[in-house]
Amino acid sequence: MIAGTHSGCGKTTVSLGIMASLVRKGFKVQAFKVGPDFIDPGHHRMITGRPSHNLDGWIMDKSYNQSIFYRYSSDADVAVVEGVMGFYDGISGDKEDASSAQIAKWLNLSVILVVDASSAARSIAAVCLGYKMFDPEVNIIGFIFNNVASPYHAQVLKEAAKDKGINVVGILYREKENIGIPSRHLGLFTAEEFKVRKDKLADWIEKGVNIERILKETEYKISDFKELKKSNSSKNKNRDVRIGIAKDRAFCFYYDENIRLLEEAGAEIIPFSPIEDKKLPLPLDGLIFGGGYPELSCKELSSNTQLMEDIRKLILKGTPVYAECGGFMYLMDSVVDLEGNRYKMLGIFPFECHMQKRLVSLGYRQVTTKKDSILGPAGTTVRGHEFHYSKIKRCTSNVDTIYSVTNRINKEEGYLKKNVLGSYIHLHFGSNPEVAKYFVEYCRKASQGI
């Protein structure tokens, strides 16, 4: 695991650099991300050529996190797990739930901690010791000092580390040219928008990090978990339900585990682009609109009237549709951007949403359905998270809400109209795999007129 002392210390750039170096050396690398984030896994995929998977101790239980890790690591040479926030940071100050430390313990991972060494010298040794001593059950085996200013600065850091018995596996100098991923008020640019410079990242890492030493000190055998892998590897080869998934630069936030569970339940996943495609890849038995940044492509989405008409026709037929966050915005009447420009959207939900300069909502959510729906019978519980910069400002008529949501000021959410369910909450089906099965079966029955 590559973890960090805090957000912004450079762990994502270091993780990507280590992945790039390993791939360049010929290793088959499987990446993972702790937490519910979509953006970092997208960049992992661009480096490794393989989907990156989320691990999360609040959304999923221990055994499910283990099954994800062992399933996708089984055919790789190296697994790299990128942590979240500060290593011990989670949902509260007195529990480790949802932290990188929790996942490291559940998976028995060795940890390399990235430390931002800018504006500090001998004090960095105290930081390192604090992290090692905070929880004796965690195996922090080494430290990478990032943002080092000069060779002299590096020498002082090494002396302090040696004096306190701290294992330093890397010294990374502050780069004049920014090799990381640029950010904006919405967060980091997505992999669809910004292509990371693999060779530059690999060069930077190889100049300052002892990759061979890290591989040797973190060697990991997963042969003891064959039964666990086998019990989670079944697949439904009879994929008779065609589910269209909106996938392009506007809608790119999907958990690959959700896709796997849909396929395992009998879905054939059919991607399409609401930006580029002029018509749907019919026939389709269901539609899913994931999250992303549709607000950055409002003009293209709004002008693609032919595709929107195809979608409306399917919805009028009763085709089940699930939409979350950015996908939910696309199904509203209109979206108003930060400049006040109004763009017409699908008009399924009688809402107008306005983009805000500040984050509107952020946090883990547990959803319990209050009535039968495309996700399952009343009482179905599933977990996920919420993160968005838009707000519903106008509602022209009432729409049923079927979610009761924890950890949220307004506990009424989950907007239902006909067979269309829209929400700002990103759900992870790994918290309740029955949801994927139910949705696919609902689509199957709807296509048969049952």
Order of alpha helices (4+ residues) and beta strands (2+ residues): beta-alpha-beta-alpha-beta-alpha-beta-alpha-beta-alpha-beta-alpha-beta-beta-beta-alpha-alpha-alpha-beta-alpha-beta-beta-alpha-alpha-beta-alpha-beta-beta-beta-beta-beta-beta-beta-beta-beta-beta-alpha
